[in-house]
């Protein structure tokens, strides 16, 4: 079973940057896709970005395209979400998730079966 632990959240001013980390453990992830999702107060959880653990198939939500980067460090068994030019509307709890490569599209929450505990990101204007 895969376990995921996020870190790196915090409070920044608009225009600032943060790097979120998601450390994975428990089994090999070569046939997994990793996703980042976020949930703002009073809103549904939404897709942010995804990448295959082995690389490739990188997609971003339109709202973060050009500002966020996702990448995997295999040596550290960690997937990162690099966030730049942050806006107040990026404020949310950010979750890391994992899904099998065979579990359907990587942009849909329903296809993920392993989730981290979440990390808070707050962007002030």
Phi and psi in radians as a Rosetta constraint file:
Dihedral C 1 N 2 CA 2 C 2 CIRCULARHARMONIC -1.495 0.35
Dihedral N 2 CA 2 C 2 N 3 CIRCULARHARMONIC 2.419 0.35
Dihedral C 2 N 3 CA 3 C 3 CIRCULARHARMONIC -2.064 0.35
Dihedral N 3 CA 3 C 3 N 4 CIRCULARHARMONIC 2.462 0.35
Dihedral C 3 N 4 CA 4 C 4 CIRCULARHARMONIC -2.212 0.35
Dihedral N 4 CA 4 C 4 N 5 CIRCULARHARMONIC 2.355 0.35
Dihedral C 4 N 5 CA 5 C 5 CIRCULARHARMONIC -2.296 0.35
Dihedral N 5 CA 5 C 5 N 6 CIRCULARHARMONIC 2.037 0.35
Dihedral C 5 N 6 CA 6 C 6 CIRCULARHARMONIC -1.559 0.35
Dihedral N 6 CA 6 C 6 N 7 CIRCULARHARMONIC 2.712 0.35
Dihedral C 6 N 7 CA 7 C 7 CIRCULARHARMONIC -2.751 0.35
Dihedral N 7 CA 7 C 7 N 8 CIRCULARHARMONIC 2.961 0.35
Dihedral C 7 N 8 CA 8 C 8 CIRCULARHARMONIC 1.817 0.35
Dihedral N 8 CA 8 C 8 N 9 CIRCULARHARMONIC -0.080 0.35
Dihedral C 8 N 9 CA 9 C 9 CIRCULARHARMONIC -1.204 0.35
Dihedral N 9 CA 9 C 9 N 10 CIRCULARHARMONIC 2.978 0.35
Dihedral C 9 N 10 CA 10 C 10 CIRCULARHARMONIC 2.935 0.35
Dihedral N 10 CA 10 C 10 N 11 CIRCULARHARMONIC -2.906 0.35
Dihedral C 10 N 11 CA 11 C 11 CIRCULARHARMONIC -1.988 0.35
Dihedral N 11 CA 11 C 11 N 12 CIRCULARHARMONIC 2.280 0.35
Dihedral C 11 N 12 CA 12 C 12 CIRCULARHARMONIC -2.425 0.35
Dihedral N 12 CA 12 C 12 N 13 CIRCULARHARMONIC 2.855 0.35
Dihedral C 12 N 13 CA 13 C 13 CIRCULARHARMONIC -1.526 0.35
Dihedral N 13 CA 13 C 13 N 14 CIRCULARHARMONIC 2.757 0.35
Dihedral C 13 N 14 CA 14 C 14 CIRCULARHARMONIC -0.945 0.35
Dihedral N 14 CA 14 C 14 N 15 CIRCULARHARMONIC 2.410 0.35
Dihedral C 14 N 15 CA 15 C 15 CIRCULARHARMONIC 1.623 0.35
Dihedral N 15 CA 15 C 15 N 16 CIRCULARHARMONIC -0.207 0.35
Dihedral C 15 N 16 CA 16 C 16 CIRCULARHARMONIC -1.416 0.35
Dihedral N 16 CA 16 C 16 N 17 CIRCULARHARMONIC -3.078 0.35
Dihedral C 16 N 17 CA 17 C 17 CIRCULARHARMONIC -2.315 0.35
Dihedral N 17 CA 17 C 17 N 18 CIRCULARHARMONIC 2.673 0.35
Dihedral C 17 N 18 CA 18 C 18 CIRCULARHARMONIC -2.557 0.35
Dihedral N 18 CA 18 C 18 N 19 CIRCULARHARMONIC 2.654 0.35
Dihedral C 18 N 19 CA 19 C 19 CIRCULARHARMONIC -2.112 0.35
Dihedral N 19 CA 19 C 19 N 20 CIRCULARHARMONIC 2.096 0.35
Dihedral C 19 N 20 CA 20 C 20 CIRCULARHARMONIC -1.647 0.35
Dihedral N 20 CA 20 C 20 N 21 CIRCULARHARMONIC 2.495 0.35
Dihedral C 20 N 21 CA 21 C 21 CIRCULARHARMONIC -2.079 0.35
Dihedral N 21 CA 21 C 21 N 22 CIRCULARHARMONIC 2.574 0.35
Dihedral C 21 N 22 CA 22 C 22 CIRCULARHARMONIC -2.350 0.35
Dihedral N 22 CA 22 C 22 N 23 CIRCULARHARMONIC 1.812 0.35
Dihedral C 22 N 23 CA 23 C 23 CIRCULARHARMONIC -1.540 0.35
Dihedral N 23 CA 23 C 23 N 24 CIRCULARHARMONIC 2.230 0.35
Dihedral C 23 N 24 CA 24 C 24 CIRCULARHARMONIC -1.908 0.35
Dihedral N 24 CA 24 C 24 N 25 CIRCULARHARMONIC 2.515 0.35
Dihedral C 24 N 25 CA 25 C 25 CIRCULARHARMONIC -2.637 0.35
Dihedral N 25 CA 25 C 25 N 26 CIRCULARHARMONIC 2.867 0.35
Dihedral C 25 N 26 CA 26 C 26 CIRCULARHARMONIC 2.001 0.35
Dihedral N 26 CA 26 C 26 N 27 CIRCULARHARMONIC -0.589 0.35
Dihedral C 26 N 27 CA 27 C 27 CIRCULARHARMONIC -2.952 0.35
Dihedral N 27 CA 27 C 27 N 28 CIRCULARHARMONIC 2.938 0.35
Dihedral C 27 N 28 CA 28 C 28 CIRCULARHARMONIC -1.175 0.35
Dihedral N 28 CA 28 C 28 N 29 CIRCULARHARMONIC 2.495 0.35
Dihedral C 28 N 29 CA 29 C 29 CIRCULARHARMONIC -1.989 0.35
Dihedral N 29 CA 29 C 29 N 30 CIRCULARHARMONIC 0.277 0.35
Dihedral C 29 N 30 CA 30 C 30 CIRCULARHARMONIC -1.034 0.35
Dihedral N 30 CA 30 C 30 N 31 CIRCULARHARMONIC -0.455 0.35
Dihedral C 30 N 31 CA 31 C 31 CIRCULARHARMONIC -1.904 0.35
Dihedral N 31 CA 31 C 31 N 32 CIRCULARHARMONIC 0.554 0.35
Dihedral C 31 N 32 CA 32 C 32 CIRCULARHARMONIC -2.065 0.35
Dihedral N 32 CA 32 C 32 N 33 CIRCULARHARMONIC 2.687 0.35
Dihedral C 32 N 33 CA 33 C 33 CIRCULARHARMONIC -1.917 0.35
Dihedral N 33 CA 33 C 33 N 34 CIRCULARHARMONIC 2.518 0.35
Dihedral C 33 N 34 CA 34 C 34 CIRCULARHARMONIC -1.960 0.35
Dihedral N 34 CA 34 C 34 N 35 CIRCULARHARMONIC 2.446 0.35
Dihedral C 34 N 35 CA 35 C 35 CIRCULARHARMONIC -2.280 0.35
Dihedral N 35 CA 35 C 35 N 36 CIRCULARHARMONIC 2.649 0.35
Dihedral C 35 N 36 CA 36 C 36 CIRCULARHARMONIC -2.000 0.35
Dihedral N 36 CA 36 C 36 N 37 CIRCULARHARMONIC 2.321 0.35
Dihedral C 36 N 37 CA 37 C 37 CIRCULARHARMONIC -2.258 0.35
Dihedral N 37 CA 37 C 37 N 38 CIRCULARHARMONIC 2.880 0.35
Dihedral C 37 N 38 CA 38 C 38 CIRCULARHARMONIC -2.526 0.35
Dihedral N 38 CA 38 C 38 N 39 CIRCULARHARMONIC 2.689 0.35
Dihedral C 38 N 39 CA 39 C 39 CIRCULARHARMONIC -2.411 0.35
Dihedral N 39 CA 39 C 39 N 40 CIRCULARHARMONIC 2.024 0.35
Dihedral C 39 N 40 CA 40 C 40 CIRCULARHARMONIC -1.552 0.35
Dihedral N 40 CA 40 C 40 N 41 CIRCULARHARMONIC 2.748 0.35
Dihedral C 40 N 41 CA 41 C 41 CIRCULARHARMONIC -0.968 0.35
Dihedral N 41 CA 41 C 41 N 42 CIRCULARHARMONIC 2.254 0.35
Dihedral C 41 N 42 CA 42 C 42 CIRCULARHARMONIC 1.352 0.35
Dihedral N 42 CA 42 C 42 N 43 CIRCULARHARMONIC 0.082 0.35
Dihedral C 42 N 43 CA 43 C 43 CIRCULARHARMONIC -2.115 0.35
Dihedral N 43 CA 43 C 43 N 44 CIRCULARHARMONIC 2.845 0.35
Dihedral C 43 N 44 CA 44 C 44 CIRCULARHARMONIC -1.357 0.35
Dihedral N 44 CA 44 C 44 N 45 CIRCULARHARMONIC 2.721 0.35
Dihedral C 44 N 45 CA 45 C 45 CIRCULARHARMONIC -1.163 0.35
Dihedral N 45 CA 45 C 45 N 46 CIRCULARHARMONIC 2.401 0.35
Dihedral C 45 N 46 CA 46 C 46 CIRCULARHARMONIC -2.295 0.35
Dihedral N 46 CA 46 C 46 N 47 CIRCULARHARMONIC 2.684 0.35
Dihedral C 46 N 47 CA 47 C 47 CIRCULARHARMONIC -1.211 0.35
Dihedral N 47 CA 47 C 47 N 48 CIRCULARHARMONIC 2.450 0.35
Dihedral C 47 N 48 CA 48 C 48 CIRCULARHARMONIC -2.055 0.35
Dihedral N 48 CA 48 C 48 N 49 CIRCULARHARMONIC -0.942 0.35
Dihedral C 48 N 49 CA 49 C 49 CIRCULARHARMONIC -2.834 0.35
Dihedral N 49 CA 49 C 49 N 50 CIRCULARHARMONIC 2.760 0.35
Dihedral C 49 N 50 CA 50 C 50 CIRCULARHARMONIC -2.594 0.35
Dihedral N 50 CA 50 C 50 N 51 CIRCULARHARMONIC 2.697 0.35
Dihedral C 50 N 51 CA 51 C 51 CIRCULARHARMONIC -2.676 0.35
Dihedral N 51 CA 51 C 51 N 52 CIRCULARHARMONIC 2.537 0.35
Dihedral C 51 N 52 CA 52 C 52 CIRCULARHARMONIC -1.300 0.35
Dihedral N 52 CA 52 C 52 N 53 CIRCULARHARMONIC 2.477 0.35
Dihedral C 52 N 53 CA 53 C 53 CIRCULARHARMONIC -1.018 0.35
Dihedral N 53 CA 53 C 53 N 54 CIRCULARHARMONIC -0.633 0.35
Dihedral C 53 N 54 CA 54 C 54 CIRCULARHARMONIC -1.420 0.35
Dihedral N 54 CA 54 C 54 N 55 CIRCULARHARMONIC -0.001 0.35
Dihedral C 54 N 55 CA 55 C 55 CIRCULARHARMONIC 1.865 0.35
Dihedral N 55 CA 55 C 55 N 56 CIRCULARHARMONIC 2.681 0.35
Dihedral C 55 N 56 CA 56 C 56 CIRCULARHARMONIC 1.493 0.35
Dihedral N 56 CA 56 C 56 N 57 CIRCULARHARMONIC -3.104 0.35
Dihedral C 56 N 57 CA 57 C 57 CIRCULARHARMONIC 0.849 0.35
Dihedral N 57 CA 57 C 57 N 58 CIRCULARHARMONIC 0.929 0.35
Dihedral C 57 N 58 CA 58 C 58 CIRCULARHARMONIC -1.628 0.35
Dihedral N 58 CA 58 C 58 N 59 CIRCULARHARMONIC 2.211 0.35
Dihedral C 58 N 59 CA 59 C 59 CIRCULARHARMONIC -2.376 0.35
Dihedral N 59 CA 59 C 59 N 60 CIRCULARHARMONIC 2.601 0.35
Dihedral C 59 N 60 CA 60 C 60 CIRCULARHARMONIC -2.251 0.35
Dihedral N 60 CA 60 C 60 N 61 CIRCULARHARMONIC 2.624 0.35
Dihedral C 60 N 61 CA 61 C 61 CIRCULARHARMONIC -1.145 0.35
Dihedral N 61 CA 61 C 61 N 62 CIRCULARHARMONIC 2.581 0.35
Dihedral C 61 N 62 CA 62 C 62 CIRCULARHARMONIC -1.007 0.35
Dihedral N 62 CA 62 C 62 N 63 CIRCULARHARMONIC -0.565 0.35
Dihedral C 62 N 63 CA 63 C 63 CIRCULARHARMONIC -1.198 0.35
Dihedral N 63 CA 63 C 63 N 64 CIRCULARHARMONIC -0.316 0.35
Dihedral C 63 N 64 CA 64 C 64 CIRCULARHARMONIC -2.085 0.35
Dihedral N 64 CA 64 C 64 N 65 CIRCULARHARMONIC -0.077 0.35
Dihedral C 64 N 65 CA 65 C 65 CIRCULARHARMONIC -1.012 0.35
Dihedral N 65 CA 65 C 65 N 66 CIRCULARHARMONIC 2.318 0.35
Dihedral C 65 N 66 CA 66 C 66 CIRCULARHARMONIC 1.541 0.35
Dihedral N 66 CA 66 C 66 N 67 CIRCULARHARMONIC -0.230 0.35
Dihedral C 66 N 67 CA 67 C 67 CIRCULARHARMONIC -1.999 0.35
Dihedral N 67 CA 67 C 67 N 68 CIRCULARHARMONIC -0.535 0.35
Dihedral C 67 N 68 CA 68 C 68 CIRCULARHARMONIC -1.900 0.35
Dihedral N 68 CA 68 C 68 N 69 CIRCULARHARMONIC 2.616 0.35
Dihedral C 68 N 69 CA 69 C 69 CIRCULARHARMONIC -2.281 0.35
Dihedral N 69 CA 69 C 69 N 70 CIRCULARHARMONIC 2.520 0.35
Dihedral C 69 N 70 CA 70 C 70 CIRCULARHARMONIC -2.199 0.35
Dihedral N 70 CA 70 C 70 N 71 CIRCULARHARMONIC 2.395 0.35
Dihedral C 70 N 71 CA 71 C 71 CIRCULARHARMONIC -2.724 0.35
Dihedral N 71 CA 71 C 71 N 72 CIRCULARHARMONIC 2.828 0.35
Dihedral C 71 N 72 CA 72 C 72 CIRCULARHARMONIC -2.025 0.35
Dihedral N 72 CA 72 C 72 N 73 CIRCULARHARMONIC 2.383 0.35
Dihedral C 72 N 73 CA 73 C 73 CIRCULARHARMONIC -1.924 0.35
Dihedral N 73 CA 73 C 73 N 74 CIRCULARHARMONIC 1.755 0.35
Dihedral C 73 N 74 CA 74 C 74 CIRCULARHARMONIC -1.126 0.35
Dihedral N 74 CA 74 C 74 N 75 CIRCULARHARMONIC -0.590 0.35
Dihedral C 74 N 75 CA 75 C 75 CIRCULARHARMONIC -1.121 0.35
Dihedral N 75 CA 75 C 75 N 76 CIRCULARHARMONIC -0.546 0.35
Dihedral C 75 N 76 CA 76 C 76 CIRCULARHARMONIC -1.782 0.35
Dihedral N 76 CA 76 C 76 N 77 CIRCULARHARMONIC 0.024 0.35
Dihedral C 76 N 77 CA 77 C 77 CIRCULARHARMONIC 0.900 0.35
Dihedral N 77 CA 77 C 77 N 78 CIRCULARHARMONIC 0.768 0.35
Dihedral C 77 N 78 CA 78 C 78 CIRCULARHARMONIC -2.349 0.35
Dihedral N 78 CA 78 C 78 N 79 CIRCULARHARMONIC 2.444 0.35
Dihedral C 78 N 79 CA 79 C 79 CIRCULARHARMONIC -1.936 0.35
Dihedral N 79 CA 79 C 79 N 80 CIRCULARHARMONIC 2.444 0.35
Dihedral C 79 N 80 CA 80 C 80 CIRCULARHARMONIC -2.063 0.35
Dihedral N 80 CA 80 C 80 N 81 CIRCULARHARMONIC 2.624 0.35
Dihedral C 80 N 81 CA 81 C 81 CIRCULARHARMONIC -2.163 0.35
Dihedral N 81 CA 81 C 81 N 82 CIRCULARHARMONIC 1.895 0.35
Dihedral C 81 N 82 CA 82 C 82 CIRCULARHARMONIC -1.613 0.35
Dihedral N 82 CA 82 C 82 N 83 CIRCULARHARMONIC 2.126 0.35
Dihedral C 82 N 83 CA 83 C 83 CIRCULARHARMONIC -2.065 0.35
Dihedral N 83 CA 83 C 83 N 84 CIRCULARHARMONIC 2.168 0.35
Dihedral C 83 N 84 CA 84 C 84 CIRCULARHARMONIC -2.161 0.35
Dihedral N 84 CA 84 C 84 N 85 CIRCULARHARMONIC 2.885 0.35
Dihedral C 84 N 85 CA 85 C 85 CIRCULARHARMONIC 0.848 0.35
Dihedral N 85 CA 85 C 85 N 86 CIRCULARHARMONIC 0.832 0.35
Dihedral C 85 N 86 CA 86 C 86 CIRCULARHARMONIC -1.128 0.35
Dihedral N 86 CA 86 C 86 N 87 CIRCULARHARMONIC 2.544 0.35
Dihedral C 86 N 87 CA 87 C 87 CIRCULARHARMONIC -2.092 0.35
Dihedral N 87 CA 87 C 87 N 88 CIRCULARHARMONIC 2.750 0.35
Dihedral C 87 N 88 CA 88 C 88 CIRCULARHARMONIC -0.972 0.35
Dihedral N 88 CA 88 C 88 N 89 CIRCULARHARMONIC -0.562 0.35
Dihedral C 88 N 89 CA 89 C 89 CIRCULARHARMONIC -1.267 0.35
Dihedral N 89 CA 89 C 89 N 90 CIRCULARHARMONIC -0.085 0.35
Dihedral C 89 N 90 CA 90 C 90 CIRCULARHARMONIC -1.465 0.35
Dihedral N 90 CA 90 C 90 N 91 CIRCULARHARMONIC -0.105 0.35
Dihedral C 90 N 91 CA 91 C 91 CIRCULARHARMONIC -1.088 0.35
Dihedral N 91 CA 91 C 91 N 92 CIRCULARHARMONIC 2.174 0.35
Dihedral C 91 N 92 CA 92 C 92 CIRCULARHARMONIC -3.113 0.35
Dihedral N 92 CA 92 C 92 N 93 CIRCULARHARMONIC 2.978 0.35
Dihedral C 92 N 93 CA 93 C 93 CIRCULARHARMONIC -1.541 0.35
Dihedral N 93 CA 93 C 93 N 94 CIRCULARHARMONIC 2.223 0.35
Dihedral C 93 N 94 CA 94 C 94 CIRCULARHARMONIC -1.778 0.35
Dihedral N 94 CA 94 C 94 N 95 CIRCULARHARMONIC 2.297 0.35
Dihedral C 94 N 95 CA 95 C 95 CIRCULARHARMONIC -2.072 0.35
Dihedral N 95 CA 95 C 95 N 96 CIRCULARHARMONIC 2.451 0.35
Dihedral C 95 N 96 CA 96 C 96 CIRCULARHARMONIC -1.720 0.35
Dihedral N 96 CA 96 C 96 N 97 CIRCULARHARMONIC 2.519 0.35
Dihedral C 96 N 97 CA 97 C 97 CIRCULARHARMONIC -2.550 0.35
Dihedral N 97 CA 97 C 97 N 98 CIRCULARHARMONIC 2.759 0.35
Dihedral C 97 N 98 CA 98 C 98 CIRCULARHARMONIC -2.267 0.35
Dihedral N 98 CA 98 C 98 N 99 CIRCULARHARMONIC 2.533 0.35
Dihedral C 98 N 99 CA 99 C 99 CIRCULARHARMONIC -2.496 0.35
Dihedral N 99 CA 99 C 99 N 100 CIRCULARHARMONIC 2.652 0.35
Dihedral C 99 N 100 CA 100 C 100 CIRCULARHARMONIC -1.146 0.35
Dihedral N 100 CA 100 C 100 N 101 CIRCULARHARMONIC 2.599 0.35
Dihedral C 100 N 101 CA 101 C 101 CIRCULARHARMONIC -1.024 0.35
Dihedral N 101 CA 101 C 101 N 102 CIRCULARHARMONIC -0.335 0.35
Dihedral C 101 N 102 CA 102 C 102 CIRCULARHARMONIC -1.773 0.35
Dihedral N 102 CA 102 C 102 N 103 CIRCULARHARMONIC 0.191 0.35
Dihedral C 102 N 103 CA 103 C 103 CIRCULARHARMONIC -1.749 0.35
Dihedral N 103 CA 103 C 103 N 104 CIRCULARHARMONIC 0.489 0.35
Dihedral C 103 N 104 CA 104 C 104 CIRCULARHARMONIC 1.565 0.35
Dihedral N 104 CA 104 C 104 N 105 CIRCULARHARMONIC -3.006 0.35
Dihedral C 104 N 105 CA 105 C 105 CIRCULARHARMONIC -1.031 0.35
Dihedral N 105 CA 105 C 105 N 106 CIRCULARHARMONIC 2.478 0.35
Dihedral C 105 N 106 CA 106 C 106 CIRCULARHARMONIC -1.440 0.35
Dihedral N 106 CA 106 C 106 N 107 CIRCULARHARMONIC -0.003 0.35
Dihedral C 106 N 107 CA 107 C 107 CIRCULARHARMONIC -1.714 0.35
Dihedral N 107 CA 107 C 107 N 108 CIRCULARHARMONIC -0.054 0.35
Dihedral C 107 N 108 CA 108 C 108 CIRCULARHARMONIC -1.814 0.35
Dihedral N 108 CA 108 C 108 N 109 CIRCULARHARMONIC 2.243 0.35
Dihedral C 108 N 109 CA 109 C 109 CIRCULARHARMONIC -0.981 0.35
Dihedral N 109 CA 109 C 109 N 110 CIRCULARHARMONIC -0.699 0.35
Dihedral C 109 N 110 CA 110 C 110 CIRCULARHARMONIC -1.078 0.35
Dihedral N 110 CA 110 C 110 N 111 CIRCULARHARMONIC -0.325 0.35
Dihedral C 110 N 111 CA 111 C 111 CIRCULARHARMONIC -1.548 0.35
Dihedral N 111 CA 111 C 111 N 112 CIRCULARHARMONIC -0.056 0.35
Dihedral C 111 N 112 CA 112 C 112 CIRCULARHARMONIC -1.712 0.35
Dihedral N 112 CA 112 C 112 N 113 CIRCULARHARMONIC 2.397 0.35
Dihedral C 112 N 113 CA 113 C 113 CIRCULARHARMONIC -2.103 0.35
Dihedral N 113 CA 113 C 113 N 114 CIRCULARHARMONIC -0.041 0.35
Dihedral C 113 N 114 CA 114 C 114 CIRCULARHARMONIC -2.260 0.35
Dihedral N 114 CA 114 C 114 N 115 CIRCULARHARMONIC 2.281 0.35
Dihedral C 114 N 115 CA 115 C 115 CIRCULARHARMONIC -2.284 0.35
Dihedral N 115 CA 115 C 115 N 116 CIRCULARHARMONIC 2.584 0.35
Dihedral C 115 N 116 CA 116 C 116 CIRCULARHARMONIC -1.471 0.35
Dihedral N 116 CA 116 C 116 N 117 CIRCULARHARMONIC -3.113 0.35
Dihedral C 116 N 117 CA 117 C 117 CIRCULARHARMONIC -1.485 0.35
Dihedral N 117 CA 117 C 117 N 118 CIRCULARHARMONIC -0.248 0.35
Dihedral C 117 N 118 CA 118 C 118 CIRCULARHARMONIC 1.671 0.35
Dihedral N 118 CA 118 C 118 N 119 CIRCULARHARMONIC 2.652 0.35
Dihedral C 118 N 119 CA 119 C 119 CIRCULARHARMONIC -2.442 0.35
Dihedral N 119 CA 119 C 119 N 120 CIRCULARHARMONIC 2.371 0.35
Dihedral C 119 N 120 CA 120 C 120 CIRCULARHARMONIC -1.430 0.35
Dihedral N 120 CA 120 C 120 N 121 CIRCULARHARMONIC 2.335 0.35
Dihedral C 120 N 121 CA 121 C 121 CIRCULARHARMONIC -2.127 0.35
Dihedral N 121 CA 121 C 121 N 122 CIRCULARHARMONIC 2.166 0.35
Dihedral C 121 N 122 CA 122 C 122 CIRCULARHARMONIC -2.165 0.35
Dihedral N 122 CA 122 C 122 N 123 CIRCULARHARMONIC 2.169 0.35
Dihedral C 122 N 123 CA 123 C 123 CIRCULARHARMONIC -2.045 0.35
Dihedral N 123 CA 123 C 123 N 124 CIRCULARHARMONIC 2.093 0.35
Dihedral C 123 N 124 CA 124 C 124 CIRCULARHARMONIC -1.757 0.35
Dihedral N 124 CA 124 C 124 N 125 CIRCULARHARMONIC 2.602 0.35
